[in-house]
Amino acid sequence: GNEFFDLNYGKSLTVDINFAEMNFSDRSNSIGIVTGMGLNFMDFRFDQPLTIEKENSTGKIIPVYLNSDGLKKSKLTVSYLTVPLILEIATPLRFNSKRLTLAGGIIGGVNIGSHTKIKYSRSKEKEHGNFNISPLKYELTGRIGLGEICLFAKYGMTPLFRDGKGPELMPFVVGISFPNVAF
């Protein structure tokens, strides 16, 4: 079952950084296509005092229950190199001088690493490995934005783990982004 992969949703975070973004739009800037390249970091914080590992005999992902005394966090982190292809439409609707935009598309990704991290009050353990994470992913995305702030959702169309090697989970992310802010 998947019940051991229950998450603490308030502390499970996803960060996307698009370091090479390209935009193509029509003359009126009403319709555009966004593509480029980026990085995606997904932290899955476990709700139970456990971590995961590969079982030696089968190679499947199994839970390993931890001593909860002093346990501060336990998580799985997965990183991807991503390429988005998103159609963006700027509606004629405005609030003050900001246009309402709608967007949808697909994001492809290649797994570039994963690790587990267990943090106790006085120590931490980090284990790098592939943990049967699917090497490729693609997800659908939908976005609605007003000015610099955008609400988005992403739904994974490929399972997080390889077929038969872990729980069958499809990542789903909802959040806020600041698409046009330069840091």
C-alpha positions in Angstrom: 0.0 0.0 0.0 0.9 3.7 -0.3 -0.1 4.5 3.3 3.6 4.7 4.5 4.1 7.5 2.0 1.7 9.9 3.9 3.1 13.4 3.7 3.2 16.5 5.9 1.7 18.7 3.2 2.5 21.9 5.0 6.2 21.1 4.9 6.4 19.4 1.6 7.7 22.0 -0.8 8.5 22.3 -4.5 10.8 25.0 -5.9 11.1 25.7 -9.6 13.8 27.9 -11.0 13.7 28.7 -14.7 17.3 29.9 -15.5 16.8 30.0 -19.3 13.4 31.2 -20.2 12.3 32.2 -23.8 9.0 33.9 -24.6 7.5 34.2 -28.1 4.3 36.3 -28.5 2.2 37.9 -31.1 2.4 41.7 -31.9 -0.3 42.6 -29.4 1.2 40.4 -26.6 -2.1 38.6 -26.2 -0.9 35.1 -27.1 2.5 33.7 -26.3 4.5 30.5 -25.9 6.9 30.1 -23.0 9.8 27.6 -23.1 13.3 27.3 -21.8 15.1 25.2 -19.2 15.0 25.1 -15.4 15.5 23.1 -12.2 12.8 21.5 -10.1 13.4 20.5 -6.5 10.7 18.5 -4.7 10.8 17.9 -1.0 8.5 15.1 0.3 8.3 15.5 4.1 7.0 12.3 5.7 4.1 12.5 8.2 5.2 9.4 10.1 8.7 8.8 11.7 10.1 6.9 8.8 12.4 7.0 5.8 12.6 4.8 2.7 15.2 2.5 1.3 15.6 -0.2 -1.4 15.0 -3.7 -0.2 18.1 -5.8 -1.1 16.2 -8.9 -2.3 13.6 -7.3 -4.5 14.9 -3.8 -5.2 11.5 -2.3 -4.1 11.2 0.8 -2.0 10.1 0.0 1.5 9.6 2.1 4.6 12.1 2.0 7.5 10.5 3.2 10.8 12.6 5.5 12.9 13.0 6.2 16.6 10.9 9.3 17.0 12.9 10.6 20.1 14.4 13.9 19.0 13.3 13.4 15.3 12.9 16.8 13.7 12.3 15.8 10.1 12.5 13.0 7.6 12.2 13.7 3.9 12.9 12.6 0.3 14.2 15.2 -2.1 14.1 14.7 -5.8 15.7 17.0 -8.4 15.0 17.4 -12.1 16.3 19.4 -15.1 13.1 20.6 -16.7 11.9 22.0 -20.0 8.4 23.7 -20.1 6.2 24.3 -23.2 3.4 26.6 -22.1 0.7 28.5 -24.1 -0.1 31.8 -22.4 -3.1 34.0 -23.2 -3.4 37.6 -21.8 -7.1 38.3 -21.5 -8.6 41.8 -22.0 -9.7 41.7 -18.4 -7.7 44.2 -16.3 -7.4 45.1 -12.6 -5.8 48.5 -12.3 -3.2 48.3 -15.0 -2.6 44.5 -14.7 -3.9 42.0 -17.2 -5.4 38.6 -16.2 -3.4 35.8 -17.9 -4.3 32.2 -18.4 -1.8 29.5 -19.3 -1.5 25.8 -19.8 1.0 23.3 -21.0 3.4 20.5 -20.4 6.7 20.3 -18.5 9.2 17.6 -19.2 11.9 16.6 -16.8 15.0 14.4 -16.4 15.9 13.2 -12.9 19.3 14.5 -11.9 19.4 13.3 -8.3 17.6 12.2 -5.2 18.4 11.8 -1.5 16.8 11.1 1.9 17.5 13.3 4.9 16.8 12.5 8.5 17.4 15.2 11.1 17.5 14.6 14.8 18.0 17.3 17.4 21.7 16.6 17.5 22.6 15.0 14.2 21.5 14.5 10.6 21.9 11.7 8.1 21.8 12.1 4.3 21.7 9.2 1.9 22.1 9.7 -1.9 20.6 7.2 -4.3 18.1 6.8 -7.1 15.4 5.2 -4.9 13.7 3.8 -8.0 12.7 7.4 -9.0 11.4 7.4 -12.6 14.3 8.8 -14.8 11.9 10.9 -16.9 8.7 12.8 -16.0 6.1 14.9 -17.7 3.4 16.9 -16.0 0.5 19.1 -17.1 0.3 22.6 -15.7 -2.4 25.2 -15.5 -1.9 28.8 -14.4 -3.9 32.0 -13.8 -2.1 35.2 -13.1 -2.6 38.9 -12.4 0.4 41.0 -12.9 3.4 39.5 -11.2 1.5 36.9 -9.1 0.4 33.6 -10.5 -1.6 30.7 -9.0 -0.6 27.3 -10.6 -1.2 23.6 -10.4 0.9 20.8 -11.8 -0.2 17.2 -12.2 2.4 14.4 -12.9 1.5 12.2 -15.8 4.2 9.7 -14.9 4.5 7.9 -11.6 7.2 9.2 -9.1 8.6 5.7 -8.8 9.5 3.2 -11.5 6.7 0.7 -12.3 6.4 -2.0 -9.6 9.4 -0.7 -7.7 7.6 1.6 -5.2 4.2 3.0 -4.4 2.3 4.2 -7.4 2.2 7.9 -6.8 1.4 10.8 -9.2 2.8 14.1 -7.8 0.3 17.0 -7.6 1.5 20.5 -6.7 -0.5 23.6 -6.1 1.1 26.9 -5.4 1.9 30.6 -6.0 4.7 31.8 -8.3 6.2 35.1 -9.1 6.9 34.6 -12.8 8.2 38.0 -13.8 10.3 38.8 -10.8 14.0 39.1 -11.2 16.2 38.4 -8.2 
